[in-house]
């Protein structure tokens, strides 16, 4: 079965850290750009970060720049999102997506964006 599986979400206090993982099953991530999205209740989906398949270029939304870091380990077929200095406004369901096409924050923000694969999401809650 071809799928993406996110993990690593949870409850964390403001200022804390979490590392999300996006693991592929049934296919290799080597040729895919990977994006992380999030959606909070009552809000539109937001593109958070992405990493290219070719040269490892990374892109970040302004809201997370300097706090989040995306990376990939092709040997483990996994992409990570390290989230530091978390704020209550980071609370959302986080999804990863795999796309054979070029990906950046602008592309991720298109309303009808449709990647090749979506993960099922993992909840991140930042609260004291």
TIVO-2410 file (N, C-alpha, C; in nm, 3 decimals):
# residues 128
REC num residu      c1      c2      c3 atome chaine
REC   1      X   0.085  -0.119   0.000     N      A
REC   1      X   0.000   0.000   0.000    CA      A
REC   1      X   0.089   0.124   0.000     C      A
REC   2      X   0.060   0.217  -0.091     N      A
REC   2      X   0.138   0.338  -0.103    CA      A
REC   2      X   0.080   0.444  -0.011     C      A
REC   3      X   0.158   0.488   0.088     N      A
REC   3      X   0.105   0.587   0.180    CA      A
REC   3      X   0.216   0.664   0.250     C      A
REC   4      X   0.176   0.780   0.304     N      A
REC   4      X   0.261   0.860   0.390    CA      A
REC   4      X   0.203   0.853   0.531     C      A
REC   5      X   0.290   0.838   0.628     N      A
REC   5      X   0.244   0.830   0.766    CA      A
REC   5      X   0.319   0.931   0.850     C      A
REC   6      X   0.244   1.024   0.911     N      A
REC   6      X   0.305   1.121   1.002    CA      A
REC   6      X   0.303   1.068   1.144     C      A
REC   7      X   0.399   1.113   1.221     N      A
REC   7      X   0.404   1.081   1.364    CA      A
REC   7      X   0.480   1.192   1.435     C      A
REC   8      X   0.471   1.190   1.567     N      A
REC   8      X   0.548   1.284   1.647    CA      A
REC   8      X   0.469   1.398   1.705     C      A
REC   9      X   0.341   1.406   1.672     N      A
REC   9      X   0.260   1.512   1.729    CA      A
REC   9      X   0.231   1.487   1.876     C      A
REC  10      X   0.171   1.587   1.939     N      A
REC  10      X   0.137   1.572   2.080    CA      A
REC  10      X   0.108   1.706   2.143     C      A
REC  11      X   0.103   1.704   2.276     N      A
REC  11      X   0.079   1.824   2.356    CA      A
REC  11      X   0.211   1.876   2.411     C      A
REC  12      X   0.236   2.003   2.392     N      A
REC  12      X   0.361   2.063   2.438    CA      A
REC  12      X   0.331   2.203   2.492     C      A
REC  13      X   0.410   2.246   2.588     N      A
REC  13      X   0.392   2.380   2.643    CA      A
REC  13      X   0.452   2.485   2.549     C      A
REC  14      X   0.403   2.607   2.557     N      A
REC  14      X   0.464   2.714   2.477    CA      A
REC  14      X   0.613   2.724   2.504     C      A
REC  15      X   0.688   2.741   2.396     N      A
REC  15      X   0.833   2.744   2.405    CA      A
REC  15      X   0.899   2.609   2.389     C      A
REC  16      X   0.818   2.504   2.389     N      A
REC  16      X   0.871   2.369   2.376    CA      A
REC  16      X   0.899   2.330   2.232     C      A
REC  17      X   0.939   2.203   2.215     N      A
REC  17      X   0.978   2.153   2.083    CA      A
REC  17      X   0.911   2.019   2.055     C      A
REC  18      X   0.892   1.993   1.928     N      A
REC  18      X   0.847   1.862   1.880    CA      A
REC  18      X   0.917   1.835   1.747     C      A
REC  19      X   0.934   1.707   1.717     N      A
REC  19      X   0.984   1.670   1.586    CA      A
REC  19      X   0.882   1.578   1.519     C      A
REC  20      X   0.830   1.623   1.408     N      A
REC  20      X   0.737   1.542   1.331    CA      A
REC  20      X   0.813   1.461   1.227     C      A
REC  21      X   0.762   1.342   1.202     N      A
REC  21      X   0.820   1.255   1.099    CA      A
REC  21      X   0.714   1.225   0.994     C      A
REC  22      X   0.760   1.211   0.871     N      A
REC  22      X   0.674   1.175   0.759    CA      A
REC  22      X   0.744   1.059   0.688     C      A
REC  23      X   0.691   0.940   0.706     N      A
REC  23      X   0.754   0.820   0.651    CA      A
REC  23      X   0.672   0.767   0.534     C      A
REC  24      X   0.741   0.728   0.428     N      A
REC  24      X   0.673   0.672   0.313    CA      A
REC  24      X   0.672   0.520   0.321     C      A
REC  25      X   0.561   0.464   0.277     N      A
REC  25      X   0.547   0.319   0.273    CA      A
REC  25      X   0.504   0.279   0.133     C      A
REC  26      X   0.577   0.184   0.075     N      A
REC  26      X   0.541   0.135  -0.057    CA      A
REC  26      X   0.603   0.210  -0.173     C      A
REC  27      X   0.673   0.318  -0.145     N      A
REC  27      X   0.743   0.391  -0.250    CA      A
REC  27      X   0.858   0.469  -0.186     C      A
REC  28      X   0.952   0.513  -0.270     N      A
REC  28      X   1.066   0.587  -0.220    CA      A
REC  28      X   1.043   0.737  -0.236     C      A
REC  29      X   1.087   0.810  -0.133     N      A
REC  29      X   1.071   0.955  -0.135    CA      A
REC  29      X   1.179   1.027  -0.213     C      A
REC  30      X   1.279   0.954  -0.260     N      A
REC  30      X   1.397   1.018  -0.321    CA      A
REC  30      X   1.361   1.120  -0.428     C      A
REC  31      X   1.259   1.092  -0.509     N      A
REC  31      X   1.229   1.176  -0.624    CA      A
REC  31      X   1.115   1.275  -0.598     C      A
REC  32      X   1.071   1.281  -0.472     N      A
REC  32      X   0.957   1.365  -0.438    CA      A
REC  32      X   0.999   1.487  -0.357     C      A
REC  33      X   0.944   1.600  -0.392     N      A
REC  33      X   0.947   1.713  -0.301    CA      A
REC  33      X   0.846   1.685  -0.192     C      A
REC  34      X   0.878   1.723  -0.070     N      A
REC  34      X   0.791   1.697   0.045    CA      A
REC  34      X   0.752   1.829   0.109     C      A
REC  35      X   0.624   1.844   0.132     N      A
REC  35      X   0.574   1.963   0.198    CA      A
REC  35      X   0.504   1.930   0.327     C      A
REC  36      X   0.514   2.018   0.424     N      A
REC  36      X   0.438   2.010   0.549    CA      A
REC  36      X   0.332   2.120   0.546     C      A
REC  37      X   0.210   2.080   0.575     N      A
REC  37      X   0.098   2.170   0.583    CA      A
REC  37      X   0.038   2.162   0.724     C      A
REC  38      X  -0.043   2.259   0.757     N      A
REC  38      X  -0.118   2.250   0.882    CA      A
REC  38      X  -0.254   2.315   0.864     C      A
REC  39      X  -0.348   2.268   0.942     N      A
REC  39      X  -0.481   2.326   0.941    CA      A
REC  39      X  -0.537   2.330   1.082     C      A
REC  40      X  -0.567   2.449   1.126     N      A
REC  40      X  -0.627   2.469   1.257    CA      A
REC  40      X  -0.779   2.475   1.240     C      A
REC  41      X  -0.854   2.445   1.345     N      A
REC  41      X  -1.001   2.449   1.337    CA      A
REC  41      X  -1.050   2.586   1.290     C      A
REC  42      X  -1.135   2.586   1.188     N      A
REC  42      X  -1.193   2.709   1.138    CA      A
REC  42      X  -1.102   2.792   1.050     C      A
REC  43      X  -0.983   2.739   1.021     N      A
REC  43      X  -0.888   2.814   0.938    CA      A
REC  43      X  -0.856   2.736   0.812     C      A
REC  44      X  -0.807   2.807   0.713     N      A
REC  44      X  -0.766   2.742   0.590    CA      A
REC  44      X  -0.634   2.667   0.609     C      A
REC  45      X  -0.615   2.570   0.523     N      A
REC  45      X  -0.488   2.497   0.524    CA      A
REC  45      X  -0.373   2.593   0.491     C      A
REC  46      X  -0.262   2.575   0.558     N      A
REC  46      X  -0.146   2.662   0.541    CA      A
REC  46      X  -0.023   2.579   0.506     C      A
REC  47      X   0.049   2.620   0.404     N      A
REC  47      X   0.176   2.557   0.373    CA      A
REC  47      X   0.281   2.607   0.471     C      A
REC  48      X   0.348   2.516   0.538     N      A
REC  48      X   0.442   2.551   0.645    CA      A
REC  48      X   0.586   2.549   0.595     C      A
REC  49      X   0.622   2.438   0.528     N      A
REC  49      X   0.760   2.422   0.485    CA      A
REC  49      X   0.766   2.314   0.378     C      A
REC  50      X   0.871   2.318   0.297     N      A
REC  50      X   0.891   2.211   0.199    CA      A
REC  50      X   1.039   2.197   0.169     C      A
REC  51      X   1.071   2.081   0.113     N      A
REC  51      X   1.210   2.049   0.079    CA      A
REC  51      X   1.211   1.982  -0.057     C      A
REC  52      X   1.304   2.024  -0.141     N      A
REC  52      X   1.308   1.971  -0.277    CA      A
REC  52      X   1.370   1.831  -0.277     C      A
REC  53      X   1.349   1.762  -0.389     N      A
REC  53      X   1.406   1.629  -0.406    CA      A
REC  53      X   1.546   1.637  -0.466     C      A
REC  54      X   1.574   1.745  -0.539     N      A
REC  54      X   1.697   1.751  -0.618    CA      A
REC  54      X   1.817   1.797  -0.537     C      A
REC  55      X   1.809   1.918  -0.482     N      A
REC  55      X   1.926   1.974  -0.414    CA      A
REC  55      X   1.900   2.002  -0.266     C      A
REC  56      X   1.786   1.958  -0.217     N      A
REC  56      X   1.757   1.978  -0.075    CA      A
REC  56      X   1.721   2.119  -0.038     C      A
REC  57      X   1.686   2.201  -0.138     N      A
REC  57      X   1.644   2.339  -0.107    CA      A
REC  57      X   1.523   2.336  -0.014     C      A
REC  58      X   1.523   2.429   0.080     N      A
REC  58      X   1.414   2.435   0.177    CA      A
REC  58      X   1.343   2.569   0.172     C      A
REC  59      X   1.217   2.568   0.206     N      A
REC  59      X   1.134   2.688   0.204    CA      A
REC  59      X   1.046   2.687   0.328     C      A
REC  60      X   1.021   2.808   0.380     N      A
REC  60      X   0.943   2.819   0.502    CA      A
REC  60      X   0.842   2.934   0.492     C      A
REC  61      X   0.727   2.913   0.551     N      A
REC  61      X   0.633   3.023   0.567    CA      A
REC  61      X   0.691   3.124   0.666     C      A
REC  62      X   0.656   3.250   0.648     N      A
REC  62      X   0.709   3.354   0.737    CA      A
REC  62      X   0.673   3.326   0.884     C      A
REC  63      X   0.558   3.264   0.905     N      A
REC  63      X   0.511   3.239   1.041    CA      A
REC  63      X   0.597   3.141   1.118     C      A
REC  64      X   0.679   3.062   1.049     N      A
REC  64      X   0.760   2.961   1.118    CA      A
REC  64      X   0.910   2.978   1.093     C      A
REC  65      X   0.946   3.074   1.009     N      A
REC  65      X   1.085   3.093   0.973    CA      A
REC  65      X   1.168   3.121   1.099     C      A
REC  66      X   1.281   3.052   1.110     N      A
REC  66      X   1.367   3.068   1.225    CA      A
REC  66      X   1.332   2.978   1.342     C      A
REC  67      X   1.216   2.913   1.336     N      A
REC  67      X   1.173   2.824   1.445    CA      A
REC  67      X   1.162   2.678   1.400     C      A
REC  68      X   1.123   2.659   1.275     N      A
REC  68      X   1.104   2.523   1.222    CA      A
REC  68      X   1.217   2.491   1.125     C      A
REC  69      X   1.255   2.363   1.121     N      A
REC  69      X   1.356   2.317   1.027    CA      A
REC  69      X   1.309   2.188   0.963     C      A
REC  70      X   1.309   2.185   0.830     N      A
REC  70      X   1.271   2.064   0.757    CA      A
REC  70      X   1.399   1.995   0.710     C      A
REC  71      X   1.397   1.862   0.712     N      A
REC  71      X   1.512   1.786   0.666    CA      A
REC  71      X   1.463   1.653   0.613     C      A
REC  72      X   1.549   1.587   0.538     N      A
REC  72      X   1.510   1.457   0.484    CA      A
REC  72      X   1.625   1.359   0.501     C      A
REC  73      X   1.588   1.233   0.524     N      A
REC  73      X   1.683   1.124   0.533    CA      A
REC  73      X   1.635   1.019   0.433     C      A
REC  74      X   1.689   1.024   0.314     N      A
REC  74      X   1.642   0.932   0.209    CA      A
REC  74      X   1.673   0.787   0.244     C      A
REC  75      X   1.778   0.764   0.320     N      A
REC  75      X   1.810   0.626   0.360    CA      A
REC  75      X   1.699   0.567   0.447     C      A
REC  76      X   1.633   0.655   0.524     N      A
REC  76      X   1.524   0.610   0.611    CA      A
REC  76      X   1.388   0.636   0.546     C      A
REC  77      X   1.392   0.693   0.424     N      A
REC  77      X   1.267   0.720   0.353    CA      A
REC  77      X   1.173   0.808   0.435     C      A
REC  78      X   1.232   0.906   0.501     N      A
REC  78      X   1.158   0.987   0.598    CA      A
REC  78      X   1.198   1.135   0.586     C      A
REC  79      X   1.100   1.221   0.605     N      A
REC  79      X   1.124   1.364   0.614    CA      A
REC  79      X   1.081   1.411   0.753     C      A
REC  80      X   1.155   1.504   0.808     N      A
REC  80      X   1.130   1.552   0.944    CA      A
REC  80      X   1.095   1.701   0.943     C      A
REC  81      X   1.021   1.740   1.045     N      A
REC  81      X   0.997   1.881   1.070    CA      A
REC  81      X   1.027   1.905   1.217     C      A
REC  82      X   1.141   1.967   1.243     N      A
REC  82      X   1.178   2.004   1.380    CA      A
REC  82      X   1.114   2.138   1.412     C      A
REC  83      X   1.034   2.139   1.517     N      A
REC  83      X   0.960   2.259   1.555    CA      A
REC  83      X   1.007   2.304   1.692     C      A
REC  84      X   1.068   2.421   1.698     N      A
REC  84      X   1.118   2.478   1.823    CA      A
REC  84      X   1.041   2.605   1.856     C      A
REC  85      X   1.055   2.649   1.980     N      A
REC  85      X   0.990   2.774   2.025    CA      A
REC  85      X   0.842   2.777   1.986     C      A
REC  86      X   0.775   2.668   2.014     N      A
REC  86      X   0.636   2.655   1.972    CA      A
REC  86      X   0.546   2.755   2.043     C      A
REC  87      X   0.447   2.800   1.968     N      A
REC  87      X   0.351   2.900   2.018    CA      A
REC  87      X   0.210   2.840   2.013     C      A
REC  88      X   0.119   2.892   2.092     N      A
REC  88      X  -0.020   2.841   2.085    CA      A
REC  88      X  -0.078   2.848   1.943     C      A
REC  89      X  -0.039   2.947   1.867     N      A
REC  89      X  -0.091   2.959   1.730    CA      A
REC  89      X  -0.036   2.855   1.634     C      A
REC  90      X   0.058   2.773   1.680     N      A
REC  90      X   0.107   2.661   1.599    CA      A
REC  90      X   0.016   2.539   1.613     C      A
REC  91      X  -0.081   2.546   1.703     N      A
REC  91      X  -0.174   2.435   1.724    CA      A
REC  91      X  -0.253   2.407   1.597     C      A
REC  92      X  -0.246   2.283   1.549     N      A
REC  92      X  -0.312   2.245   1.425    CA      A
REC  92      X  -0.290   2.096   1.401     C      A
REC  93      X  -0.359   2.043   1.302     N      A
REC  93      X  -0.325   1.912   1.248    CA      A
REC  93      X  -0.222   1.935   1.138     C      A
REC  94      X  -0.112   1.864   1.149     N      A
REC  94      X  -0.003   1.877   1.053    CA      A
REC  94      X  -0.005   1.759   0.956     C      A
REC  95      X   0.005   1.791   0.828     N      A
REC  95      X   0.003   1.691   0.722    CA      A
REC  95      X   0.130   1.702   0.639     C      A
REC  96      X   0.178   1.588   0.590     N      A
REC  96      X   0.284   1.594   0.491    CA      A
REC  96      X   0.227   1.552   0.356     C      A
REC  97      X   0.295   1.596   0.253     N      A
REC  97      X   0.253   1.567   0.117    CA      A
REC  97      X   0.376   1.540   0.032     C      A
REC  98      X   0.363   1.449  -0.063     N      A
REC  98      X   0.472   1.416  -0.155    CA      A
REC  98      X   0.430   1.454  -0.296     C      A
REC  99      X   0.522   1.521  -0.365     N      A
REC  99      X   0.490   1.574  -0.497    CA      A
REC  99      X   0.610   1.556  -0.590     C      A
REC 100      X   0.585   1.501  -0.708     N      A
REC 100      X   0.693   1.484  -0.806    CA      A
REC 100      X   0.726   1.616  -0.875     C      A
REC 101      X   0.639   1.715  -0.862     N      A
REC 101      X   0.662   1.844  -0.926    CA      A
REC 101      X   0.741   1.938  -0.834     C      A
REC 102      X   0.778   2.051  -0.889     N      A
REC 102      X   0.843   2.155  -0.811    CA      A
REC 102      X   0.747   2.204  -0.702     C      A
REC 103      X   0.804   2.234  -0.586     N      A
REC 103      X   0.723   2.276  -0.473    CA      A
REC 103      X   0.791   2.391  -0.401     C      A
REC 104      X   0.714   2.495  -0.369     N      A
REC 104      X   0.760   2.601  -0.280    CA      A
REC 104      X   0.637   2.652  -0.204     C      A
REC 105      X   0.657   2.753  -0.120     N      A
REC 105      X   0.547   2.799  -0.035    CA      A
REC 105      X   0.432   2.853  -0.121     C      A
REC 106      X   0.465   2.921  -0.228     N      A
REC 106      X   0.360   2.976  -0.316    CA      A
REC 106      X   0.277   2.864  -0.378     C      A
REC 107      X   0.344   2.760  -0.425     N      A
REC 107      X   0.274   2.646  -0.484    CA      A
REC 107      X   0.186   2.577  -0.382     C      A
REC 108      X   0.238   2.566  -0.261     N      A
REC 108      X   0.163   2.501  -0.154    CA      A
REC 108      X   0.039   2.580  -0.114     C      A
REC 109      X   0.038   2.708  -0.144     N      A
REC 109      X  -0.072   2.795  -0.102    CA      A
REC 109      X  -0.187   2.798  -0.202     C      A
REC 110      X  -0.171   2.734  -0.316     N      A
REC 110      X  -0.278   2.731  -0.416    CA      A
REC 110      X  -0.397   2.657  -0.357     C      A
REC 111      X  -0.516   2.712  -0.376     N      A
REC 111      X  -0.634   2.658  -0.310    CA      A
REC 111      X  -0.662   2.513  -0.349     C      A
REC 112      X  -0.643   2.479  -0.471     N      A
REC 112      X  -0.674   2.344  -0.517    CA      A
REC 112      X  -0.549   2.258  -0.533     C      A
REC 113      X  -0.449   2.289  -0.453     N      A
REC 113      X  -0.324   2.213  -0.461    CA      A
REC 113      X  -0.351   2.066  -0.432     C      A
REC 114      X  -0.297   1.980  -0.519     N      A
REC 114      X  -0.320   1.836  -0.504    CA      A
REC 114      X  -0.190   1.762  -0.527     C      A
REC 115      X  -0.126   1.714  -0.421     N      A
REC 115      X  -0.001   1.641  -0.437    CA      A
REC 115      X  -0.027   1.498  -0.484     C      A
REC 116      X   0.081   1.426  -0.504     N      A
REC 116      X   0.065   1.286  -0.541    CA      A
REC 116      X   0.016   1.202  -0.422     C      A
REC 117      X   0.063   1.239  -0.302     N      A
REC 117      X   0.024   1.167  -0.182    CA      A
REC 117      X   0.004   1.265  -0.066     C      A
REC 118      X  -0.096   1.235   0.015     N      A
REC 118      X  -0.119   1.304   0.142    CA      A
REC 118      X  -0.102   1.205   0.256     C      A
REC 119      X  -0.051   1.253   0.369     N      A
REC 119      X  -0.056   1.174   0.490    CA      A
REC 119      X  -0.188   1.194   0.561     C      A
REC 120      X  -0.206   1.122   0.670     N      A
REC 120      X  -0.334   1.127   0.742    CA      A
REC 120      X  -0.339   1.237   0.847     C      A
REC 121      X  -0.224   1.293   0.879     N      A
REC 121      X  -0.217   1.404   0.973    CA      A
REC 121      X  -0.180   1.362   1.114     C      A
REC 122      X  -0.120   1.455   1.186     N      A
REC 122      X  -0.087   1.434   1.327    CA      A
REC 122      X  -0.117   1.564   1.402     C      A
REC 123      X  -0.180   1.551   1.519     N      A
REC 123      X  -0.224   1.668   1.594    CA      A
REC 123      X  -0.109   1.726   1.676     C      A
REC 124      X  -0.092   1.855   1.666     N      A
REC 124      X   0.002   1.928   1.751    CA      A
REC 124      X  -0.077   2.030   1.831     C      A
REC 125      X  -0.064   2.023   1.962     N      A
REC 125      X  -0.133   2.116   2.050    CA      A
REC 125      X  -0.030   2.185   2.139     C      A
REC 126      X  -0.029   2.317   2.133     N      A
REC 126      X   0.063   2.396   2.214    CA      A
REC 126      X  -0.020   2.472   2.316     C      A
REC 127      X  -0.005   2.431   2.441     N      A
REC 127      X  -0.089   2.489   2.546    CA      A
REC 127      X  -0.022   2.469   2.681     C      A
REC 128      X  -0.046   2.565   2.770     N      A
REC 128      X   0.004   2.550   2.906    CA      A
REC 128      X  -0.103   2.490   2.996     C      A
***
